[in-house]
Amino acid sequence: MFDFSGLSDAVIAGDEDVVLDLAQKAISAKVDPLSIINDGLIAGMNVVGARFKVNDMYVPEVLMSAAAMKAGVALVKPLLKSGETTTKGTVIIGTVTGDLHDIGKSLVGMMLECSGYAVVDLGVDVSGDDFVAAVKANDARIVALSCMLTTTMLQMKTTIEVLATQGIRKNVKVIIGGAPITQEFADNIGSDGYATDAAGAVDLVTKLLN
């Protein structure tokens, strides 16, 4: 049986070269591609998420780990049979209108992808109508709204209202996050939840979809 611990450890260390080397060795040893992804790559990223949550790892390290994991997945994915990978659900994520902050939102998206969710990242300065269009086009179950400015916080409320007027609010869960956001604000604007960091966002999405 293939020892996945080295592969997981390389993901945790953010060492892309070692990840690619060990993933290739696993492929050469005829290890099941899905096992390489789940038991080696994603298992390592799960440790990263847990460490990040308790401040044992920081954003730059998480980004390196995620990049290493993605490189490994890209190597293995062509070997999977069509339809073999399943996602836990689709998340639409974006920073609301008027706000151009990107790093926190991108980290949340990356952590969600690494946890098995399909993520559609709309980028920054995203209107309510754009969120609506993305939900419809991707049959999404979660909308994740980000902002970093107090001046753009109310755009989250506006986006939720647009989702409601377009008749799709009842079909999706809306989560919010960003430096100025509080639980009280999240409750007041009618969101389904709020997370203080990327690992918390993954936990929240998992809770809302189960």
C-alpha positions in Angstrom: 0.0 0.0 0.0 1.3 3.4 -0.9 2.4 5.7 2.0 0.6 8.9 1.5 2.2 10.6 4.6 5.1 12.0 2.6 2.7 13.5 0.0 0.5 15.1 2.7 3.6 16.4 4.5 4.8 18.0 1.3 1.5 19.8 0.9 1.7 21.0 4.5 5.2 22.3 3.9 4.1 24.0 0.6 6.8 22.2 -1.3 5.5 22.0 -4.8 8.5 20.2 -6.2 8.2 17.3 -3.7 4.4 17.2 -4.2 4.9 16.7 -7.9 7.7 14.2 -7.4 5.7 12.0 -5.0 2.5 12.3 -6.9 4.3 11.1 -10.0 5.8 8.2 -8.0 2.3 7.3 -6.9 1.0 7.4 -10.5 4.0 5.2 -11.6 3.1 2.7 -8.8 -0.4 2.5 -10.3 -2.0 4.0 -7.2 -5.7 4.9 -7.7 -5.7 8.5 -8.8 -8.7 9.4 -6.6 -6.8 8.0 -3.6 -3.8 10.2 -4.4 -6.0 13.3 -4.4 -8.1 12.4 -1.3 -5.7 10.5 0.9 -2.5 12.4 0.0 -3.2 15.9 -1.3 -6.6 16.9 0.3 -5.6 15.1 3.6 -2.5 17.4 3.8 -4.6 20.5 3.1 -7.1 19.5 5.8 -4.2 19.7 8.3 -3.3 23.1 6.9 -6.9 24.3 7.4 -6.9 23.0 11.0 -3.5 24.7 11.8 -4.6 28.0 10.1 -7.7 28.0 12.3 -5.7 28.0 15.5 -3.1 30.5 14.1 -0.4 27.8 13.8 -0.1 28.7 10.1 -0.4 32.0 8.4 -1.8 33.3 5.1 1.5 33.1 3.1 2.1 29.5 4.2 -1.5 28.5 3.5 -1.2 30.0 0.0 2.0 28.0 -0.7 0.3 24.8 0.6 -2.7 25.4 -1.6 -0.6 26.1 -4.7 1.4 22.8 -4.0 -1.9 20.9 -3.6 -3.3 22.3 -6.8 -0.2 21.4 -8.8 -0.5 17.8 -7.6 -4.2 17.7 -8.4 -3.5 19.1 -11.9 -1.0 16.3 -12.5 -3.4 13.5 -11.3 -6.7 14.8 -12.6 -6.3 13.7 -16.3 -6.0 10.1 -15.1 -9.5 10.2 -13.4 -12.4 8.6 -15.2 -15.0 11.2 -16.4 -17.5 11.8 -13.6 -15.2 10.2 -11.0 -14.7 13.4 -9.1 -17.8 14.8 -7.3 -18.1 18.2 -5.6 -19.9 18.9 -2.4 -21.7 21.8 -4.0 -21.0 25.0 -5.8 -20.1 28.3 -4.1 -20.2 31.7 -5.8 -17.8 34.1 -4.1 -17.0 37.7 -4.7 -16.2 41.1 -3.2 -19.2 43.4 -3.3 -19.8 46.6 -5.4 -17.3 49.4 -4.7 -14.8 47.2 -2.9 -11.5 46.1 -4.6 -10.1 44.0 -1.8 -9.1 40.5 -2.9 -6.7 38.6 -0.7 -9.1 37.4 2.0 -11.8 36.4 -0.5 -9.3 34.5 -2.7 -8.0 32.6 0.4 -11.5 31.6 1.3 -12.1 30.4 -2.3 -8.9 28.4 -2.3 -9.7 26.7 1.0 -13.2 25.8 -0.2 -11.7 24.3 -3.4 -9.2 22.3 -1.4 -12.1 21.0 0.8 -14.0 19.6 -2.2 -16.3 22.5 -3.2 -16.6 23.9 -6.7 -15.9 27.6 -6.5 -16.8 30.3 -9.0 -14.8 33.4 -8.1 -16.4 36.6 -9.5 -13.5 38.8 -8.4 -14.0 42.3 -6.9 -16.6 45.1 -7.3 -19.3 42.5 -8.1 -22.9 43.7 -8.4 -26.0 42.0 -7.1 -27.1 41.2 -10.7 -23.7 39.5 -11.4 -24.2 37.3 -8.3 -27.7 36.4 -9.5 -26.5 35.5 -13.0 -23.7 33.3 -11.6 -26.1 31.5 -9.2 -28.4 30.7 -12.1 -25.6 29.7 -14.5 -23.9 27.4 -12.0 -26.8 26.0 -10.0 -25.0 27.3 -6.9 -26.1 26.5 -3.3 -24.0 29.1 -1.5 -23.2 32.7 -2.2 -20.2 34.1 -0.2 -20.0 37.9 0.0 -16.8 39.7 1.0 -15.9 43.3 1.9 -13.1 45.1 3.7 -14.5 48.7 3.9 -17.1 49.9 6.3 -18.4 52.0 3.3 -19.3 48.9 1.3 -20.8 46.8 4.1 -24.4 47.8 3.1 -23.7 46.5 -0.4 -24.0 43.1 1.2 -27.6 43.9 2.3 -28.3 45.2 -1.2 -27.0 42.0 -2.8 -29.2 39.9 -0.6 -32.2 42.0 -1.5 -31.4 41.6 -5.2 -31.2 37.8 -4.7 -34.7 38.0 -3.1 -36.3 40.2 -5.8 -35.0 37.8 -8.5 -36.7 34.9 -6.7 -33.5 32.9 -5.9 -32.8 33.9 -2.3 -34.8 30.9 -1.1 -32.6 28.5 -3.0 -29.2 29.6 -1.7 -27.5 30.2 1.6 -25.7 33.6 1.8 -22.6 33.9 4.0 -20.5 37.0 4.6 -17.1 37.9 5.8 -14.5 40.6 6.0 -12.7 42.8 8.6 -15.6 45.1 9.5 -18.2 42.4 9.7 -19.8 41.3 13.0 -22.3 38.6 13.9 -24.8 41.3 14.7 -24.4 42.9 11.3 -24.7 39.5 9.6 -28.0 38.8 11.5 -29.4 42.3 10.8 -29.0 42.1 7.0 -30.5 38.6 6.8 -27.5 36.5 5.9 -27.3 32.8 6.8 -24.0 33.2 8.6 -20.6 34.9 9.0 -17.1 33.6 9.5 -14.0 35.4 10.8 -11.5 33.5 8.7 -11.1 31.1 5.8 -11.1 28.0 7.8 -14.3 29.1 9.6 -15.9 29.9 6.2 -15.3 26.2 5.1 -16.8 25.0 8.4 -19.8 27.3 7.9 -20.4 26.2 4.3 -20.2 22.5 5.4 -22.6 23.1 8.2 -25.1 25.0 6.0 -25.1 22.3 3.3 -25.5 19.3 5.6 
